[in-house]
Amino acid sequence: EKLFSGFSKTRDNLAVVDELLLYWNLADTDRVLDELEEALLVSDFGPKITIKIVESLREDIVAGKLKSGSEIKEALKKNVLDLLTVKGKTELQLGYRKPSVVMIVGVNGGGKTTSLGKLAYRLKNEGVKVLMAAGDTFRAAACDQLEIWAERTGCEIVVAEKEKAKASAVISQAVKRGKEQGYDIVLCDTSGRLHTNFSLMEELIACKKAVGKVMPGAPNEILQVLDGTTGLNMLPQAREFNEIVGITGLILTKLDGSARGGCVVSVVNELGIPVKFVGVGEGVEDLQPFDAEAFVNAIFS
Ligand code: GDP
């Protein structure tokens, strides 16, 4: 429901296409596809994906494979669903050896700390023993914020022992504790950074290395949080983070607001990284596993 209401603006953009499809006949093809192109562009699908979708539909209409408005609509939904389906697993991938380590990365304000808290709550309810690492040592309030989430979820947390501690030191300490005390998973928060800030990006590499030193093969997941209200900005962000640390999955947040999540189709398709979770609010239960079909239905209902 939250996902559905979050995409109301995108559905408004597409309303004219729906109307045309209702009374569709072959002579309308160009007009419908022009309107669809416009609606997808305004909804932040990006030019490359928009053209891919529109031209694939045009081909099938011209070939006589799609003979009615409802067939075109179904083909449109299937097209987007296919673009959202990549090889990577959408479930969280955990290792055989304990603890598995998940790093949460992304730009400031996207919802990293909140998503980490919500993920901890989810996992704890599934019987997983979770340790949090307050690796956002750059922003003082981030640690307090994560401590509140630790309390809220009943999870243990490792925080920096001294001011200006290195993020990699806090994370390394947390993974060591996770290993010694039999935790199933260590969730590591990291500082928000612009993808163009090279020294902070280097710090991320150091964090990743620090994890691998304690647990060879880890981190098991590096999840990038993308703010669902930022539209096309998410593509360069995801590209850069992926190049530098290798992203294994995406968390798309704030889909309950005025979501401009169309761009995620471009991100998934271009980078081949699956969306693993979506954030639909600020409460503990507002993180859901990504359901591509529900996502497509919320946009093209
Ligand atoms: P960080 O800087 O990336 O760690 O971002 P925060 O976790 O501090 O989140 C920034 C703001 O976004 C906070 O006010 C959160 O409550 C809010 N937020 C995070 N995720 C969601 C979401 O899925 N929906 C809504 N509506 N707000 C969210």
py3Dmol code that shows the C-alpha trace and the ligand (Angstrom):
import py3Dmol

protein = """\
ATOM      1  CA  GLU A   1       0.000   0.000   0.000  1.00  0.00           C
ATOM      2  CA  LYS A   2       2.796   2.413   0.955  1.00  0.00           C
ATOM      3  CA  LEU A   3       4.685   1.568  -2.211  1.00  0.00           C
ATOM      4  CA  PHE A   4       1.530   2.096  -4.232  1.00  0.00           C
ATOM      5  CA  SER A   5       0.807   5.509  -2.731  1.00  0.00           C
ATOM      6  CA  GLY A   6       4.475   6.520  -3.096  1.00  0.00           C
ATOM      7  CA  PHE A   7       4.209   6.100  -6.847  1.00  0.00           C
ATOM      8  CA  SER A   8       1.022   8.118  -7.296  1.00  0.00           C
ATOM      9  CA  LYS A   9       2.867  10.878  -9.145  1.00  0.00           C
ATOM     10  CA  THR A  10       4.423   8.430 -11.584  1.00  0.00           C
ATOM     11  CA  ARG A  11       0.996   6.910 -12.212  1.00  0.00           C
ATOM     12  CA  ASP A  12      -0.355  10.412 -12.837  1.00  0.00           C
ATOM     13  CA  ASN A  13       2.362  10.894 -15.451  1.00  0.00           C
ATOM     14  CA  LEU A  14       1.271   7.667 -17.109  1.00  0.00           C
ATOM     15  CA  ALA A  15      -2.479   8.362 -16.925  1.00  0.00           C
ATOM     16  CA  VAL A  16      -2.633   9.780 -20.439  1.00  0.00           C
ATOM     17  CA  VAL A  17      -1.036   6.602 -21.805  1.00  0.00           C
ATOM     18  CA  ASP A  18      -3.595   4.471 -19.958  1.00  0.00           C
ATOM     19  CA  GLU A  19      -6.398   6.542 -21.410  1.00  0.00           C
ATOM     20  CA  LEU A  20      -5.066   6.122 -24.955  1.00  0.00           C
ATOM     21  CA  LEU A  21      -4.550   2.389 -24.475  1.00  0.00           C
ATOM     22  CA  LEU A  22      -8.152   2.008 -23.389  1.00  0.00           C
ATOM     23  CA  TYR A  23      -9.363   3.048 -26.852  1.00  0.00           C
ATOM     24  CA  TRP A  24      -6.298   1.935 -28.777  1.00  0.00           C
ATOM     25  CA  ASN A  25      -6.221   1.067 -32.462  1.00  0.00           C
ATOM     26  CA  LEU A  26      -3.250   0.555 -34.739  1.00  0.00           C
ATOM     27  CA  ALA A  27      -3.387   4.081 -36.205  1.00  0.00           C
ATOM     28  CA  ASP A  28      -2.708   5.469 -32.684  1.00  0.00           C
ATOM     29  CA  THR A  29       0.594   3.667 -32.301  1.00  0.00           C
ATOM     30  CA  ASP A  30       2.886   6.666 -32.758  1.00  0.00           C
ATOM     31  CA  ARG A  31       0.825   8.869 -30.496  1.00  0.00           C
ATOM     32  CA  VAL A  32       0.654   6.287 -27.691  1.00  0.00           C
ATOM     33  CA  LEU A  33       4.372   5.588 -27.889  1.00  0.00           C
ATOM     34  CA  ASP A  34       5.219   9.298 -27.956  1.00  0.00           C
ATOM     35  CA  GLU A  35       3.120   9.834 -24.831  1.00  0.00           C
ATOM     36  CA  LEU A  36       4.703   6.814 -23.177  1.00  0.00           C
ATOM     37  CA  GLU A  37       8.181   8.102 -23.995  1.00  0.00           C
ATOM     38  CA  GLU A  38       7.328  11.473 -22.482  1.00  0.00           C
ATOM     39  CA  ALA A  39       5.799   9.924 -19.351  1.00  0.00           C
ATOM     40  CA  LEU A  40       8.760   7.612 -18.742  1.00  0.00           C
ATOM     41  CA  LEU A  41      11.230  10.471 -19.187  1.00  0.00           C
ATOM     42  CA  VAL A  42       9.362  12.709 -16.739  1.00  0.00           C
ATOM     43  CA  SER A  43       9.258   9.780 -14.315  1.00  0.00           C
ATOM     44  CA  ASP A  44      13.081   9.544 -14.346  1.00  0.00           C
ATOM     45  CA  PHE A  45      13.452   6.284 -16.222  1.00  0.00           C
ATOM     46  CA  GLY A  46      16.292   7.925 -18.139  1.00  0.00           C
ATOM     47  CA  PRO A  47      16.654   8.221 -21.931  1.00  0.00           C
ATOM     48  CA  LYS A  48      18.440   4.922 -22.555  1.00  0.00           C
ATOM     49  CA  ILE A  49      15.902   2.697 -20.800  1.00  0.00           C
ATOM     50  CA  THR A  50      12.969   4.749 -22.093  1.00  0.00           C
ATOM     51  CA  ILE A  51      14.053   4.239 -25.707  1.00  0.00           C
ATOM     52  CA  LYS A  52      14.688   0.548 -25.058  1.00  0.00           C
ATOM     53  CA  ILE A  53      11.165   0.072 -23.690  1.00  0.00           C
ATOM     54  CA  VAL A  54       9.401   2.170 -26.329  1.00  0.00           C
ATOM     55  CA  GLU A  55      11.242   0.638 -29.286  1.00  0.00           C
ATOM     56  CA  SER A  56      10.707  -2.899 -28.068  1.00  0.00           C
ATOM     57  CA  LEU A  57       6.954  -2.212 -27.843  1.00  0.00           C
ATOM     58  CA  ARG A  58       6.955  -0.591 -31.290  1.00  0.00           C
ATOM     59  CA  GLU A  59       8.627  -3.652 -32.782  1.00  0.00           C
ATOM     60  CA  ASP A  60       6.063  -6.013 -31.264  1.00  0.00           C
ATOM     61  CA  ILE A  61       3.134  -3.821 -32.347  1.00  0.00           C
ATOM     62  CA  VAL A  62       4.427  -3.537 -35.926  1.00  0.00           C
ATOM     63  CA  ALA A  63       5.057  -7.298 -36.024  1.00  0.00           C
ATOM     64  CA  GLY A  64       1.426  -7.805 -35.027  1.00  0.00           C
ATOM     65  CA  LYS A  65       2.355  -9.500 -31.745  1.00  0.00           C
ATOM     66  CA  LEU A  66       0.393  -6.968 -29.674  1.00  0.00           C
ATOM     67  CA  LYS A  67      -3.142  -6.463 -30.871  1.00  0.00           C
ATOM     68  CA  SER A  68      -4.897  -4.527 -28.133  1.00  0.00           C
ATOM     69  CA  GLY A  69      -4.335  -1.811 -25.553  1.00  0.00           C
ATOM     70  CA  SER A  70      -4.364  -4.346 -22.741  1.00  0.00           C
ATOM     71  CA  GLU A  71      -1.791  -6.524 -24.515  1.00  0.00           C
ATOM     72  CA  ILE A  72       0.443  -3.468 -24.924  1.00  0.00           C
ATOM     73  CA  LYS A  73       0.066  -2.614 -21.244  1.00  0.00           C
ATOM     74  CA  GLU A  74       0.954  -6.165 -20.190  1.00  0.00           C
ATOM     75  CA  ALA A  75       3.961  -6.136 -22.533  1.00  0.00           C
ATOM     76  CA  LEU A  76       5.082  -2.818 -21.025  1.00  0.00           C
ATOM     77  CA  LYS A  77       4.916  -4.264 -17.507  1.00  0.00           C
ATOM     78  CA  LYS A  78       6.739  -7.420 -18.560  1.00  0.00           C
ATOM     79  CA  ASN A  79       9.415  -5.340 -20.250  1.00  0.00           C
ATOM     80  CA  VAL A  80      10.113  -3.358 -17.080  1.00  0.00           C
ATOM     81  CA  LEU A  81       9.972  -6.512 -14.961  1.00  0.00           C
ATOM     82  CA  ASP A  82      12.588  -8.122 -17.221  1.00  0.00           C
ATOM     83  CA  LEU A  83      14.800  -5.039 -16.968  1.00  0.00           C
ATOM     84  CA  LEU A  84      14.598  -5.285 -13.169  1.00  0.00           C
ATOM     85  CA  THR A  85      15.566  -8.931 -13.152  1.00  0.00           C
ATOM     86  CA  VAL A  86      19.285  -9.506 -12.918  1.00  0.00           C
ATOM     87  CA  LYS A  87      21.377 -12.535 -12.136  1.00  0.00           C
ATOM     88  CA  GLY A  88      22.343 -11.504  -8.588  1.00  0.00           C
ATOM     89  CA  LYS A  89      20.234 -12.897  -5.772  1.00  0.00           C
ATOM     90  CA  THR A  90      17.678 -10.522  -4.303  1.00  0.00           C
ATOM     91  CA  GLU A  91      17.874 -12.217  -0.880  1.00  0.00           C
ATOM     92  CA  LEU A  92      20.637 -11.246   1.503  1.00  0.00           C
ATOM     93  CA  GLN A  93      23.610 -13.523   0.855  1.00  0.00           C
ATOM     94  CA  LEU A  94      25.189 -14.713   4.079  1.00  0.00           C
ATOM     95  CA  GLY A  95      28.361 -16.764   4.428  1.00  0.00           C
ATOM     96  CA  TYR A  96      28.795 -20.211   6.025  1.00  0.00           C
ATOM     97  CA  ARG A  97      31.272 -18.894   8.540  1.00  0.00           C
ATOM     98  CA  LYS A  98      30.118 -16.588  11.312  1.00  0.00           C
ATOM     99  CA  PRO A  99      29.806 -13.694  11.351  1.00  0.00           C
ATOM    100  CA  SER A 100      28.629 -12.585   7.936  1.00  0.00           C
ATOM    101  CA  VAL A 101      29.419  -8.926   7.394  1.00  0.00           C
ATOM    102  CA  VAL A 102      27.174  -6.426   5.631  1.00  0.00           C
ATOM    103  CA  MET A 103      28.395  -2.898   4.907  1.00  0.00           C
ATOM    104  CA  ILE A 104      25.848  -0.175   4.246  1.00  0.00           C
ATOM    105  CA  VAL A 105      27.124   2.645   2.029  1.00  0.00           C
ATOM    106  CA  GLY A 106      25.756   5.673   0.219  1.00  0.00           C
ATOM    107  CA  VAL A 107      25.544   9.449   0.222  1.00  0.00           C
ATOM    108  CA  ASN A 108      24.500  11.511   3.259  1.00  0.00           C
ATOM    109  CA  GLY A 109      20.841  11.612   4.157  1.00  0.00           C
ATOM    110  CA  GLY A 110      19.840   8.745   1.880  1.00  0.00           C
ATOM    111  CA  GLY A 111      18.726   6.579   4.776  1.00  0.00           C
ATOM    112  CA  LYS A 112      21.752   4.401   5.617  1.00  0.00           C
ATOM    113  CA  THR A 113      21.474   4.462   9.393  1.00  0.00           C
ATOM    114  CA  THR A 114      17.695   4.089   9.318  1.00  0.00           C
ATOM    115  CA  SER A 115      17.902   1.199   6.860  1.00  0.00           C
ATOM    116  CA  LEU A 116      20.550  -0.498   8.984  1.00  0.00           C
ATOM    117  CA  GLY A 117      18.263  -0.220  12.020  1.00  0.00           C
ATOM    118  CA  LYS A 118      15.286  -1.581  10.128  1.00  0.00           C
ATOM    119  CA  LEU A 119      17.366  -4.422   8.679  1.00  0.00           C
ATOM    120  CA  ALA A 120      18.625  -5.299  12.162  1.00  0.00           C
ATOM    121  CA  TYR A 121      15.018  -5.458  13.368  1.00  0.00           C
ATOM    122  CA  ARG A 122      14.029  -7.757  10.484  1.00  0.00           C
ATOM    123  CA  LEU A 123      16.952 -10.096  11.025  1.00  0.00           C
ATOM    124  CA  LYS A 124      16.517 -10.185  14.796  1.00  0.00           C
ATOM    125  CA  ASN A 125      12.886 -11.209  14.350  1.00  0.00           C
ATOM    126  CA  GLU A 126      14.083 -14.047  12.152  1.00  0.00           C
ATOM    127  CA  GLY A 127      16.245 -15.279  15.054  1.00  0.00           C
ATOM    128  CA  VAL A 128      19.530 -13.908  13.718  1.00  0.00           C
ATOM    129  CA  LYS A 129      22.075 -12.650  16.275  1.00  0.00           C
ATOM    130  CA  VAL A 130      22.968  -9.145  15.063  1.00  0.00           C
ATOM    131  CA  LEU A 131      25.823  -6.847  16.042  1.00  0.00           C
ATOM    132  CA  MET A 132      25.858  -3.246  14.826  1.00  0.00           C
ATOM    133  CA  ALA A 133      29.022  -1.284  14.034  1.00  0.00           C
ATOM    134  CA  ALA A 134      28.821   2.506  14.243  1.00  0.00           C
ATOM    135  CA  GLY A 135      31.241   3.095  11.376  1.00  0.00           C
ATOM    136  CA  ASP A 136      29.959   6.578  10.590  1.00  0.00           C
ATOM    137  CA  THR A 137      32.677   8.267  12.638  1.00  0.00           C
ATOM    138  CA  PHE A 138      32.557  11.387  10.481  1.00  0.00           C
ATOM    139  CA  ARG A 139      29.183  12.657  11.654  1.00  0.00           C
ATOM    140  CA  ALA A 140      28.962  12.715  15.463  1.00  0.00           C
ATOM    141  CA  ALA A 141      25.177  12.443  15.544  1.00  0.00           C
ATOM    142  CA  ALA A 142      25.216   9.291  13.414  1.00  0.00           C
ATOM    143  CA  CYS A 143      26.591   7.238  16.281  1.00  0.00           C
ATOM    144  CA  ASP A 144      23.879   8.503  18.665  1.00  0.00           C
ATOM    145  CA  GLN A 145      21.283   7.773  16.024  1.00  0.00           C
ATOM    146  CA  LEU A 146      22.511   4.194  15.624  1.00  0.00           C
ATOM    147  CA  GLU A 147      22.599   3.749  19.396  1.00  0.00           C
ATOM    148  CA  ILE A 148      18.906   4.643  19.466  1.00  0.00           C
ATOM    149  CA  TRP A 149      18.285   1.994  16.815  1.00  0.00           C
ATOM    150  CA  ALA A 150      20.304  -0.531  18.857  1.00  0.00           C
ATOM    151  CA  GLU A 151      18.076   0.151  21.835  1.00  0.00           C
ATOM    152  CA  ARG A 152      14.917   0.072  19.761  1.00  0.00           C
ATOM    153  CA  THR A 153      15.806  -3.287  18.221  1.00  0.00           C
ATOM    154  CA  GLY A 154      17.540  -4.826  21.247  1.00  0.00           C
ATOM    155  CA  CYS A 155      20.784  -5.351  19.304  1.00  0.00           C
ATOM    156  CA  GLU A 156      24.317  -4.907  20.609  1.00  0.00           C
ATOM    157  CA  ILE A 157      26.449  -2.163  19.119  1.00  0.00           C
ATOM    158  CA  VAL A 158      30.164  -1.368  18.825  1.00  0.00           C
ATOM    159  CA  VAL A 159      30.997   2.348  18.859  1.00  0.00           C
ATOM    160  CA  ALA A 160      34.270   4.269  18.598  1.00  0.00           C
ATOM    161  CA  GLU A 161      36.252   4.319  21.835  1.00  0.00           C
ATOM    162  CA  LYS A 162      37.754   7.708  21.196  1.00  0.00           C
ATOM    163  CA  GLU A 163      36.894  10.823  19.226  1.00  0.00           C
ATOM    164  CA  LYS A 164      37.941  10.942  15.589  1.00  0.00           C
ATOM    165  CA  ALA A 165      38.523   7.194  15.517  1.00  0.00           C
ATOM    166  CA  LYS A 166      38.988   5.725  12.091  1.00  0.00           C
ATOM    167  CA  ALA A 167      35.896   4.090  10.652  1.00  0.00           C
ATOM    168  CA  SER A 168      37.950   1.071   9.615  1.00  0.00           C
ATOM    169  CA  ALA A 169      39.153   0.609  13.225  1.00  0.00           C
ATOM    170  CA  VAL A 170      35.586   0.592  14.610  1.00  0.00           C
ATOM    171  CA  ILE A 171      34.403  -1.818  11.939  1.00  0.00           C
ATOM    172  CA  SER A 172      37.397  -4.098  12.414  1.00  0.00           C
ATOM    173  CA  GLN A 173      36.787  -4.158  16.165  1.00  0.00           C
ATOM    174  CA  ALA A 174      33.130  -5.018  15.619  1.00  0.00           C
ATOM    175  CA  VAL A 175      33.912  -7.885  13.250  1.00  0.00           C
ATOM    176  CA  LYS A 176      36.471  -9.257  15.738  1.00  0.00           C
ATOM    177  CA  ARG A 177      33.884  -9.116  18.508  1.00  0.00           C
ATOM    178  CA  GLY A 178      31.327 -10.716  16.201  1.00  0.00           C
ATOM    179  CA  LYS A 179      33.730 -13.569  15.569  1.00  0.00           C
ATOM    180  CA  GLU A 180      34.702 -14.087  19.202  1.00  0.00           C
ATOM    181  CA  GLN A 181      31.177 -13.887  20.556  1.00  0.00           C
ATOM    182  CA  GLY A 182      29.381 -15.970  17.944  1.00  0.00           C
ATOM    183  CA  TYR A 183      27.292 -13.310  16.228  1.00  0.00           C
ATOM    184  CA  ASP A 184      25.584 -14.362  13.008  1.00  0.00           C
ATOM    185  CA  ILE A 185      25.928 -11.027  11.324  1.00  0.00           C
ATOM    186  CA  VAL A 186      27.670  -7.676  11.751  1.00  0.00           C
ATOM    187  CA  LEU A 187      25.886  -4.717  10.138  1.00  0.00           C
ATOM    188  CA  CYS A 188      28.324  -1.873   9.507  1.00  0.00           C
ATOM    189  CA  ASP A 189      27.222   1.716   9.109  1.00  0.00           C
ATOM    190  CA  THR A 190      29.609   3.970   7.162  1.00  0.00           C
ATOM    191  CA  SER A 191      29.928   7.711   6.677  1.00  0.00           C
ATOM    192  CA  GLY A 192      27.814   9.354   4.056  1.00  0.00           C
ATOM    193  CA  ARG A 193      29.933  10.749   1.298  1.00  0.00           C
ATOM    194  CA  LEU A 194      29.511  12.313  -2.040  1.00  0.00           C
ATOM    195  CA  HIS A 195      30.641   9.926  -4.696  1.00  0.00           C
ATOM    196  CA  THR A 196      32.995  12.696  -5.863  1.00  0.00           C
ATOM    197  CA  ASN A 197      34.829  12.949  -2.508  1.00  0.00           C
ATOM    198  CA  PHE A 198      37.862  10.826  -3.174  1.00  0.00           C
ATOM    199  CA  SER A 199      39.428  10.745   0.298  1.00  0.00           C
ATOM    200  CA  LEU A 200      36.184   9.542   1.833  1.00  0.00           C
ATOM    201  CA  MET A 201      35.834   6.981  -0.916  1.00  0.00           C
ATOM    202  CA  GLU A 202      39.330   5.763   0.011  1.00  0.00           C
ATOM    203  CA  GLU A 203      38.140   5.359   3.581  1.00  0.00           C
ATOM    204  CA  LEU A 204      35.456   2.986   2.302  1.00  0.00           C
ATOM    205  CA  ILE A 205      38.114   0.865   0.636  1.00  0.00           C
ATOM    206  CA  ALA A 206      40.014   0.800   3.952  1.00  0.00           C
ATOM    207  CA  CYS A 207      36.828  -0.360   5.747  1.00  0.00           C
ATOM    208  CA  LYS A 208      36.325  -3.138   3.238  1.00  0.00           C
ATOM    209  CA  LYS A 209      39.927  -4.272   3.615  1.00  0.00           C
ATOM    210  CA  ALA A 210      39.687  -4.161   7.414  1.00  0.00           C
ATOM    211  CA  VAL A 211      36.677  -6.494   7.280  1.00  0.00           C
ATOM    212  CA  GLY A 212      38.486  -8.909   4.953  1.00  0.00           C
ATOM    213  CA  LYS A 213      41.483  -9.030   7.272  1.00  0.00           C
ATOM    214  CA  VAL A 214      39.386 -10.346  10.149  1.00  0.00           C
ATOM    215  CA  MET A 215      37.004 -12.458   8.049  1.00  0.00           C
ATOM    216  CA  PRO A 216      38.602 -13.513   4.757  1.00  0.00           C
ATOM    217  CA  GLY A 217      35.991 -13.425   1.991  1.00  0.00           C
ATOM    218  CA  ALA A 218      33.886 -10.824   3.803  1.00  0.00           C
ATOM    219  CA  PRO A 219      32.119  -8.405   3.506  1.00  0.00           C
ATOM    220  CA  ASN A 220      29.437 -10.758   2.233  1.00  0.00           C
ATOM    221  CA  GLU A 221      27.345  -7.845   1.084  1.00  0.00           C
ATOM    222  CA  ILE A 222      27.993  -4.184   0.364  1.00  0.00           C
ATOM    223  CA  LEU A 223      24.574  -2.620   0.096  1.00  0.00           C
ATOM    224  CA  GLN A 224      24.200   0.838  -1.364  1.00  0.00           C
ATOM    225  CA  VAL A 225      21.340   2.962  -0.119  1.00  0.00           C
ATOM    226  CA  LEU A 226      19.706   5.018  -2.856  1.00  0.00           C
ATOM    227  CA  ASP A 227      17.238   7.738  -2.000  1.00  0.00           C
ATOM    228  CA  GLY A 228      14.100   7.007  -4.013  1.00  0.00           C
ATOM    229  CA  THR A 229      13.219  10.686  -4.192  1.00  0.00           C
ATOM    230  CA  THR A 230      16.407  11.763  -5.973  1.00  0.00           C
ATOM    231  CA  GLY A 231      15.546  10.540  -9.453  1.00  0.00           C
ATOM    232  CA  LEU A 232      18.278  10.423 -12.047  1.00  0.00           C
ATOM    233  CA  ASN A 233      21.026  11.412  -9.573  1.00  0.00           C
ATOM    234  CA  MET A 234      21.090   7.869  -8.331  1.00  0.00           C
ATOM    235  CA  LEU A 235      22.685   6.546 -11.520  1.00  0.00           C
ATOM    236  CA  PRO A 236      26.079   8.360 -11.299  1.00  0.00           C
ATOM    237  CA  GLN A 237      26.146   7.679  -7.548  1.00  0.00           C
ATOM    238  CA  ALA A 238      25.641   3.961  -8.020  1.00  0.00           C
ATOM    239  CA  ARG A 239      28.167   3.815 -10.876  1.00  0.00           C
ATOM    240  CA  GLU A 240      30.878   5.476  -8.786  1.00  0.00           C
ATOM    241  CA  PHE A 241      30.333   3.485  -5.596  1.00  0.00           C
ATOM    242  CA  ASN A 242      30.222   0.282  -7.592  1.00  0.00           C
ATOM    243  CA  GLU A 243      33.483   1.063  -9.337  1.00  0.00           C
ATOM    244  CA  ILE A 244      35.241   1.815  -6.077  1.00  0.00           C
ATOM    245  CA  VAL A 245      33.986  -0.823  -3.643  1.00  0.00           C
ATOM    246  CA  GLY A 246      31.839  -3.210  -5.700  1.00  0.00           C
ATOM    247  CA  ILE A 247      28.183  -3.018  -4.731  1.00  0.00           C
ATOM    248  CA  THR A 248      26.348  -6.336  -4.274  1.00  0.00           C
ATOM    249  CA  GLY A 249      22.844  -4.993  -3.720  1.00  0.00           C
ATOM    250  CA  LEU A 250      20.710  -1.888  -3.455  1.00  0.00           C
ATOM    251  CA  ILE A 251      18.350  -0.570  -0.814  1.00  0.00           C
ATOM    252  CA  LEU A 252      15.912   1.874  -2.331  1.00  0.00           C
ATOM    253  CA  THR A 253      14.567   4.180   0.377  1.00  0.00           C
ATOM    254  CA  LYS A 254      11.723   6.684   0.820  1.00  0.00           C
ATOM    255  CA  LEU A 255       9.419   4.954  -1.629  1.00  0.00           C
ATOM    256  CA  ASP A 256       6.539   5.984   0.626  1.00  0.00           C
ATOM    257  CA  GLY A 257       7.140   9.670  -0.193  1.00  0.00           C
ATOM    258  CA  SER A 258       6.932  11.170  -3.630  1.00  0.00           C
ATOM    259  CA  ALA A 259       8.988   8.401  -5.109  1.00  0.00           C
ATOM    260  CA  ARG A 260      10.893   8.999  -8.311  1.00  0.00           C
ATOM    261  CA  GLY A 261      12.077   5.443  -8.422  1.00  0.00           C
ATOM    262  CA  GLY A 262      11.871   4.999 -12.207  1.00  0.00           C
ATOM    263  CA  CYS A 263      15.610   5.500 -12.392  1.00  0.00           C
ATOM    264  CA  VAL A 264      16.241   2.357 -10.421  1.00  0.00           C
ATOM    265  CA  VAL A 265      15.344   0.401 -13.566  1.00  0.00           C
ATOM    266  CA  SER A 266      18.339   2.092 -15.253  1.00  0.00           C
ATOM    267  CA  VAL A 267      20.612   1.400 -12.295  1.00  0.00           C
ATOM    268  CA  VAL A 268      19.682  -2.282 -12.146  1.00  0.00           C
ATOM    269  CA  ASN A 269      19.905  -2.703 -15.898  1.00  0.00           C
ATOM    270  CA  GLU A 270      23.161  -0.827 -16.416  1.00  0.00           C
ATOM    271  CA  LEU A 271      25.057  -2.145 -13.413  1.00  0.00           C
ATOM    272  CA  GLY A 272      23.417  -5.554 -13.103  1.00  0.00           C
ATOM    273  CA  ILE A 273      23.024  -5.106  -9.341  1.00  0.00           C
ATOM    274  CA  PRO A 274      19.785  -6.334  -7.756  1.00  0.00           C
ATOM    275  CA  VAL A 275      17.577  -4.273  -5.452  1.00  0.00           C
ATOM    276  CA  LYS A 276      17.397  -6.250  -2.203  1.00  0.00           C
ATOM    277  CA  PHE A 277      15.197  -4.083   0.009  1.00  0.00           C
ATOM    278  CA  VAL A 278      12.923  -1.082  -0.222  1.00  0.00           C
ATOM    279  CA  GLY A 279      12.274   1.471   2.523  1.00  0.00           C
ATOM    280  CA  VAL A 280       8.686   2.607   2.861  1.00  0.00           C
ATOM    281  CA  GLY A 281       8.807   4.695   6.034  1.00  0.00           C
ATOM    282  CA  GLU A 282      10.751   5.556   9.159  1.00  0.00           C
ATOM    283  CA  GLY A 283       9.376   2.870  11.484  1.00  0.00           C
ATOM    284  CA  VAL A 284      11.082  -0.395  12.462  1.00  0.00           C
ATOM    285  CA  GLU A 285       8.889  -2.446  10.159  1.00  0.00           C
ATOM    286  CA  ASP A 286       9.257  -0.197   7.131  1.00  0.00           C
ATOM    287  CA  LEU A 287      11.890  -2.182   5.260  1.00  0.00           C
ATOM    288  CA  GLN A 288      10.580  -4.773   2.845  1.00  0.00           C
ATOM    289  CA  PRO A 289      12.336  -7.319   0.666  1.00  0.00           C
ATOM    290  CA  PHE A 290      12.222  -6.062  -2.909  1.00  0.00           C
ATOM    291  CA  ASP A 291       9.334  -7.501  -4.878  1.00  0.00           C
ATOM    292  CA  ALA A 292       9.833  -6.564  -8.542  1.00  0.00           C
ATOM    293  CA  GLU A 293       6.255  -7.443  -9.439  1.00  0.00           C
ATOM    294  CA  ALA A 294       4.784  -5.271  -6.667  1.00  0.00           C
ATOM    295  CA  PHE A 295       7.123  -2.473  -7.759  1.00  0.00           C
ATOM    296  CA  VAL A 296       5.979  -2.705 -11.392  1.00  0.00           C
ATOM    297  CA  ASN A 297       2.331  -2.919 -10.348  1.00  0.00           C
ATOM    298  CA  ALA A 298       2.711   0.186  -8.176  1.00  0.00           C
ATOM    299  CA  ILE A 299       3.966   2.124 -11.201  1.00  0.00           C
ATOM    300  CA  PHE A 300       1.824   0.688 -13.988  1.00  0.00           C
ATOM    301  CA  SER A 301      -1.259  -0.504 -12.137  1.00  0.00           C
TER     302      SER A 301
END
"""
ligand_1 = """\
28
GDP
P 21.976 8.579 6.399
O 22.618 9.928 6.503
O 22.165 7.979 5.037
O 22.376 7.636 7.490
O 20.406 8.809 6.489
P 19.411 8.616 7.733
O 19.258 7.166 8.041
O 19.845 9.507 8.835
O 18.052 9.123 7.093
C 17.842 10.453 6.661
C 16.367 10.807 6.854
O 15.567 10.025 5.978
C 15.862 10.523 8.258
O 15.000 11.559 8.634
C 15.100 9.215 8.100
O 14.086 9.052 9.060
C 14.550 9.357 6.700
N 14.279 8.053 6.040
C 15.118 7.023 5.866
N 14.517 6.014 5.196
C 13.242 6.423 4.938
C 12.110 5.830 4.262
O 12.140 4.713 3.728
N 10.964 6.594 4.206
C 10.901 7.830 4.750
N 9.746 8.507 4.618
N 11.928 8.416 5.369
C 13.089 7.735 5.480
"""
view = py3Dmol.view(width=600, height=400)
view.addModel(protein, "pdb")
view.setStyle({"model": 0}, {"cartoon": {"style": "trace"}})
view.addModel(ligand_1, "xyz")
view.setStyle({"model": 1}, {"stick": {}})
view.zoomTo()
view.show()
